Amino acid sequence: MKQESCVRKKFKIAITGNIGTGKTTISKIIVELGFKVFQSDREVEKIYLYNDVKLNIALAFSDKIKNLKKPDGQIDKKLLSDHVFDNESELKKLENIIYPELNKQRKFFLESNPNEKALFFDIPLLFEKNLYNSYDKIIYLYTDESTKKKRVLERKNMTEEKIDKILKNQISDISKFEKFISLKINTNCTREHLKDKIEHFTNRLFT
């Protein structure tokens, strides 16, 4: 009699939602529960420190952004973001520099954790960049506009005008993606409630 395989599927789970919907908080909770999370924003911060990336950014934008490079040789990300969020083609140009490196890091994270039962990926533009088919499960986070803006305004160098520009590049109506979403969470609640939701979700993965 053929022996039944007991190899379990490794789940790739995406966490997404607009800016200010609590992706960082949810990622921290998931780590507390013993899982590993690839945090895109944190990885992008590292990518900006790569010498070849700094060179490519300087070549692409120095003629349009005065003092793009700081005295210490690092890119002034505030000046850069202020510029690209005013112009879709300029934003695309920056994405073409950053995203290939981000994809490499995402692949490295996946390959470096072969024994994990589930790996989580914080992907802010999951639907916008048509990445949703690459994941087994999707956790979608949302909250009301006032809470979203209040959270984001607590960040350094953030203004309401900049938030509006960022949100223009993010999908607000996800109705056509509903069938791909495994769990929706309104993050305007207590941390304990959020943890309960995530714990219930992860427990169900392996039952």
C-alpha positions in Angstrom: 0.0 0.0 0.0 1.3 3.4 -1.0 2.3 5.4 2.1 0.5 8.8 2.3 2.8 11.8 2.3 2.8 13.8 5.5 4.6 16.8 3.9 2.6 19.9 4.8 2.2 22.9 2.5 4.2 26.0 3.3 1.8 29.0 3.2 2.9 32.3 1.7 0.7 34.9 3.2 0.5 38.6 2.2 -0.5 41.4 4.5 -1.7 44.5 2.6 -3.8 47.7 2.9 -3.4 51.4 2.3 -1.0 53.6 4.2 -1.9 54.0 7.9 -4.0 50.8 8.1 -1.7 49.1 10.6 0.5 46.8 8.6 3.5 47.4 11.0 1.4 46.6 14.1 0.0 43.4 12.5 3.5 42.4 11.5 4.7 42.8 15.0 1.8 40.7 16.4 2.6 37.9 13.8 6.2 37.9 14.9 5.1 37.6 18.5 3.1 34.5 17.5 6.3 32.9 16.3 6.2 33.6 12.6 8.5 35.4 10.3 7.5 38.5 8.3 9.1 40.1 5.3 8.5 43.8 5.9 8.8 45.7 2.5 9.2 49.2 3.9 12.0 48.1 6.2 13.8 46.3 3.3 13.4 49.4 1.1 15.2 51.5 3.8 18.1 49.1 3.5 18.0 49.2 -0.3 18.5 53.0 -0.3 21.9 52.3 1.3 23.2 50.2 -1.5 25.9 52.0 -3.4 24.6 51.0 -6.9 21.1 52.1 -5.9 22.3 55.4 -4.7 24.3 55.8 -8.0 21.3 54.9 -10.1 19.0 57.3 -8.2 21.5 60.1 -8.5 21.8 59.5 -12.3 18.1 59.5 -12.7 17.1 62.5 -10.5 20.0 64.7 -9.7 19.3 67.0 -12.6 15.7 67.6 -11.3 16.2 67.5 -7.5 18.7 70.0 -6.0 20.7 68.6 -3.1 19.4 65.1 -3.7 22.5 63.7 -2.1 23.2 64.7 1.5 26.7 65.7 2.7 27.2 62.1 4.0 26.5 60.6 0.6 23.0 59.3 1.4 19.9 60.0 -0.6 17.6 62.7 0.8 14.5 60.5 0.7 12.2 63.4 1.7 13.2 65.5 -1.3 13.0 62.4 -3.5 9.5 61.4 -2.3 8.2 64.9 -2.6 9.3 64.9 -6.3 8.1 61.5 -7.4 4.7 61.7 -5.8 4.0 64.8 -7.9 4.7 62.9 -11.1 3.6 59.4 -12.1 6.3 58.9 -14.6 9.0 59.9 -12.1 7.5 57.6 -9.5 7.7 54.8 -12.1 11.3 55.6 -12.7 12.1 55.2 -9.0 10.1 52.0 -8.8 12.2 50.6 -11.7 15.3 51.1 -9.6 14.0 49.9 -6.2 11.6 47.1 -7.0 14.1 44.7 -8.7 16.2 44.8 -5.6 13.1 44.4 -3.4 12.1 41.3 -5.4 15.6 39.8 -4.9 15.3 40.3 -1.1 11.8 38.8 -1.1 13.1 35.7 -2.9 16.1 35.5 -0.6 13.8 35.6 2.5 11.7 32.8 1.0 14.6 30.6 0.2 16.3 31.3 3.6 13.4 29.9 5.6 12.8 26.5 4.0 11.5 24.9 7.3 8.8 27.5 8.2 5.2 26.3 8.0 4.1 29.8 7.0 5.9 32.9 5.9 4.2 36.4 5.9 5.0 39.2 3.5 4.0 42.8 4.2 3.2 44.0 0.7 1.7 47.6 0.6 0.9 47.6 -3.1 -0.1 44.0 -3.5 -3.2 44.7 -5.7 -1.8 47.7 -7.4 1.2 45.8 -8.7 -0.8 42.6 -9.5 1.2 40.5 -7.0 -1.9 38.9 -5.3 -1.7 35.6 -7.4 1.7 34.9 -5.9 0.3 34.3 -2.4 -1.8 31.5 -0.9 -3.6 33.8 1.6 -4.2 37.5 1.8 -4.8 39.5 4.9 -6.4 42.9 4.0 -6.3 45.7 6.6 -8.5 48.8 6.6 -9.7 51.6 8.8 -11.6 54.9 8.5 -10.1 57.9 6.8 -9.6 60.0 9.9 -7.8 57.2 11.8 -5.7 56.5 8.8 -4.6 60.2 8.5 -4.0 60.6 12.2 -1.7 57.6 12.3 0.3 58.7 9.2 0.7 62.3 10.4 2.6 61.0 13.3 5.4 59.9 10.9 8.4 62.1 10.3 8.2 64.6 7.4 4.5 63.7 6.7 1.8 66.2 5.7 -1.8 65.9 4.7 -0.9 66.9 1.2 1.7 64.2 1.0 -0.8 61.6 2.4 -3.3 62.5 -0.3 -0.6 62.1 -3.0 0.3 58.7 -1.7 -3.3 57.5 -1.5 -3.8 58.5 -5.1 -1.5 55.7 -6.0 -3.3 53.2 -3.8 -6.5 51.4 -4.5 -9.4 52.4 -2.3 -12.1 50.2 -3.9 -11.0 46.6 -3.6 -14.4 45.0 -4.6 -12.9 43.2 -7.6 -10.2 41.6 -5.4 -12.6 40.4 -2.6 -12.4 36.8 -3.8 -8.7 36.7 -3.2 -8.9 38.0 0.4 -8.8 35.4 3.2 -9.1 37.8 6.1 -10.3 41.4 6.4 -9.5 43.3 9.6 -10.7 46.7 10.6 -7.6 47.8 12.6 -9.5 50.6 14.5 -9.7 48.4 17.6 -7.6 47.3 20.6 -4.3 45.4 20.1 -5.7 42.5 22.0 -8.6 42.2 19.5 -6.2 42.3 16.6 -4.0 39.6 18.2 -7.1 37.4 18.7 -8.0 37.8 15.1 -4.6 36.9 13.8 -4.2 34.0 16.2 -7.5 32.5 15.2 -6.5 32.9 11.5 -3.1 31.2 12.0 -4.5 28.4 14.1 -6.9 27.5 11.2 -4.1 27.3 8.7 -2.9 24.0 10.2 -6.1 22.3 11.1 
